[in-house]
Amino acid sequence: MARMKPTLPLAVATLLALGAAPASAGSPRPSARLGQVILPSGHVLEVEVADTPAKIQRGYMFRNGVSDREGMVFLMDSLDFHAFWMKNCRVALDILWLDEAWRVVHMERNLPPCKDKGPCPSHPPLQAALYVLEVQAGLAGREGLKLGDHIIFSAPPPTPSNQH
């Protein structure tokens, strides 16, 4: 899933034109930074960290699957009403918007991918968020997640500037 921006179609077209290859199901992209999320139940997720505009825009686009042990956390640059959509997603997702204290402020469950033709609705939160967590559809329900729940995030170590 990608954060919705007016320039998103251009960004997606650019990525596709440059030959951005789809990642296989259940495996992070080669350049992905990985972290960990612990849900209130104790369930641990290995998460890809979307911390650049390109990673935020691409999200889970073109993935063939998302397991119940993985997710993607989006580190936004400001507290805001960050809308997401399911353009070019191949699997349904649950989306959790989190405030600056990593508390759930909004959830959308079992969001289906957009159809190839026709409109692709955006999904804004009802409260401002600083972080967003995408997980396998149905996981929020199975884990009993609710508004106000605290999510624990362990960030990956910083990438040295001399490595890519």
Sequence and secondary structure as in RCSB ss.txt:
>XXXX:A:sequence
MARMKPTLPLAVATLLALGAAPASAGSPRPSARLGQVILPSGHVLEVEVADTPAKIQRGYMFRNGVSDREGMVFL
MDSLDFHAFWMKNCRVALDILWLDEAWRVVHMERNLPPCKDKGPCPSHPPLQAALYVLEVQAGLAGREGLKLGDH
IIFSAPPPTPSNQH
>XXXX:A:secstr
 EE  TTHHHHHHHHHHTT     TTS  TT EEEEEE TTS EEEEEEE SHHHHHHTTTT S   TTEEEEEE
EEEEE   EE TT  S EEEEEE TTSBEEEEEEEE    SSS   EE  SS EEEEEEEETTHHHHTT  TT B
 EEE      TT  
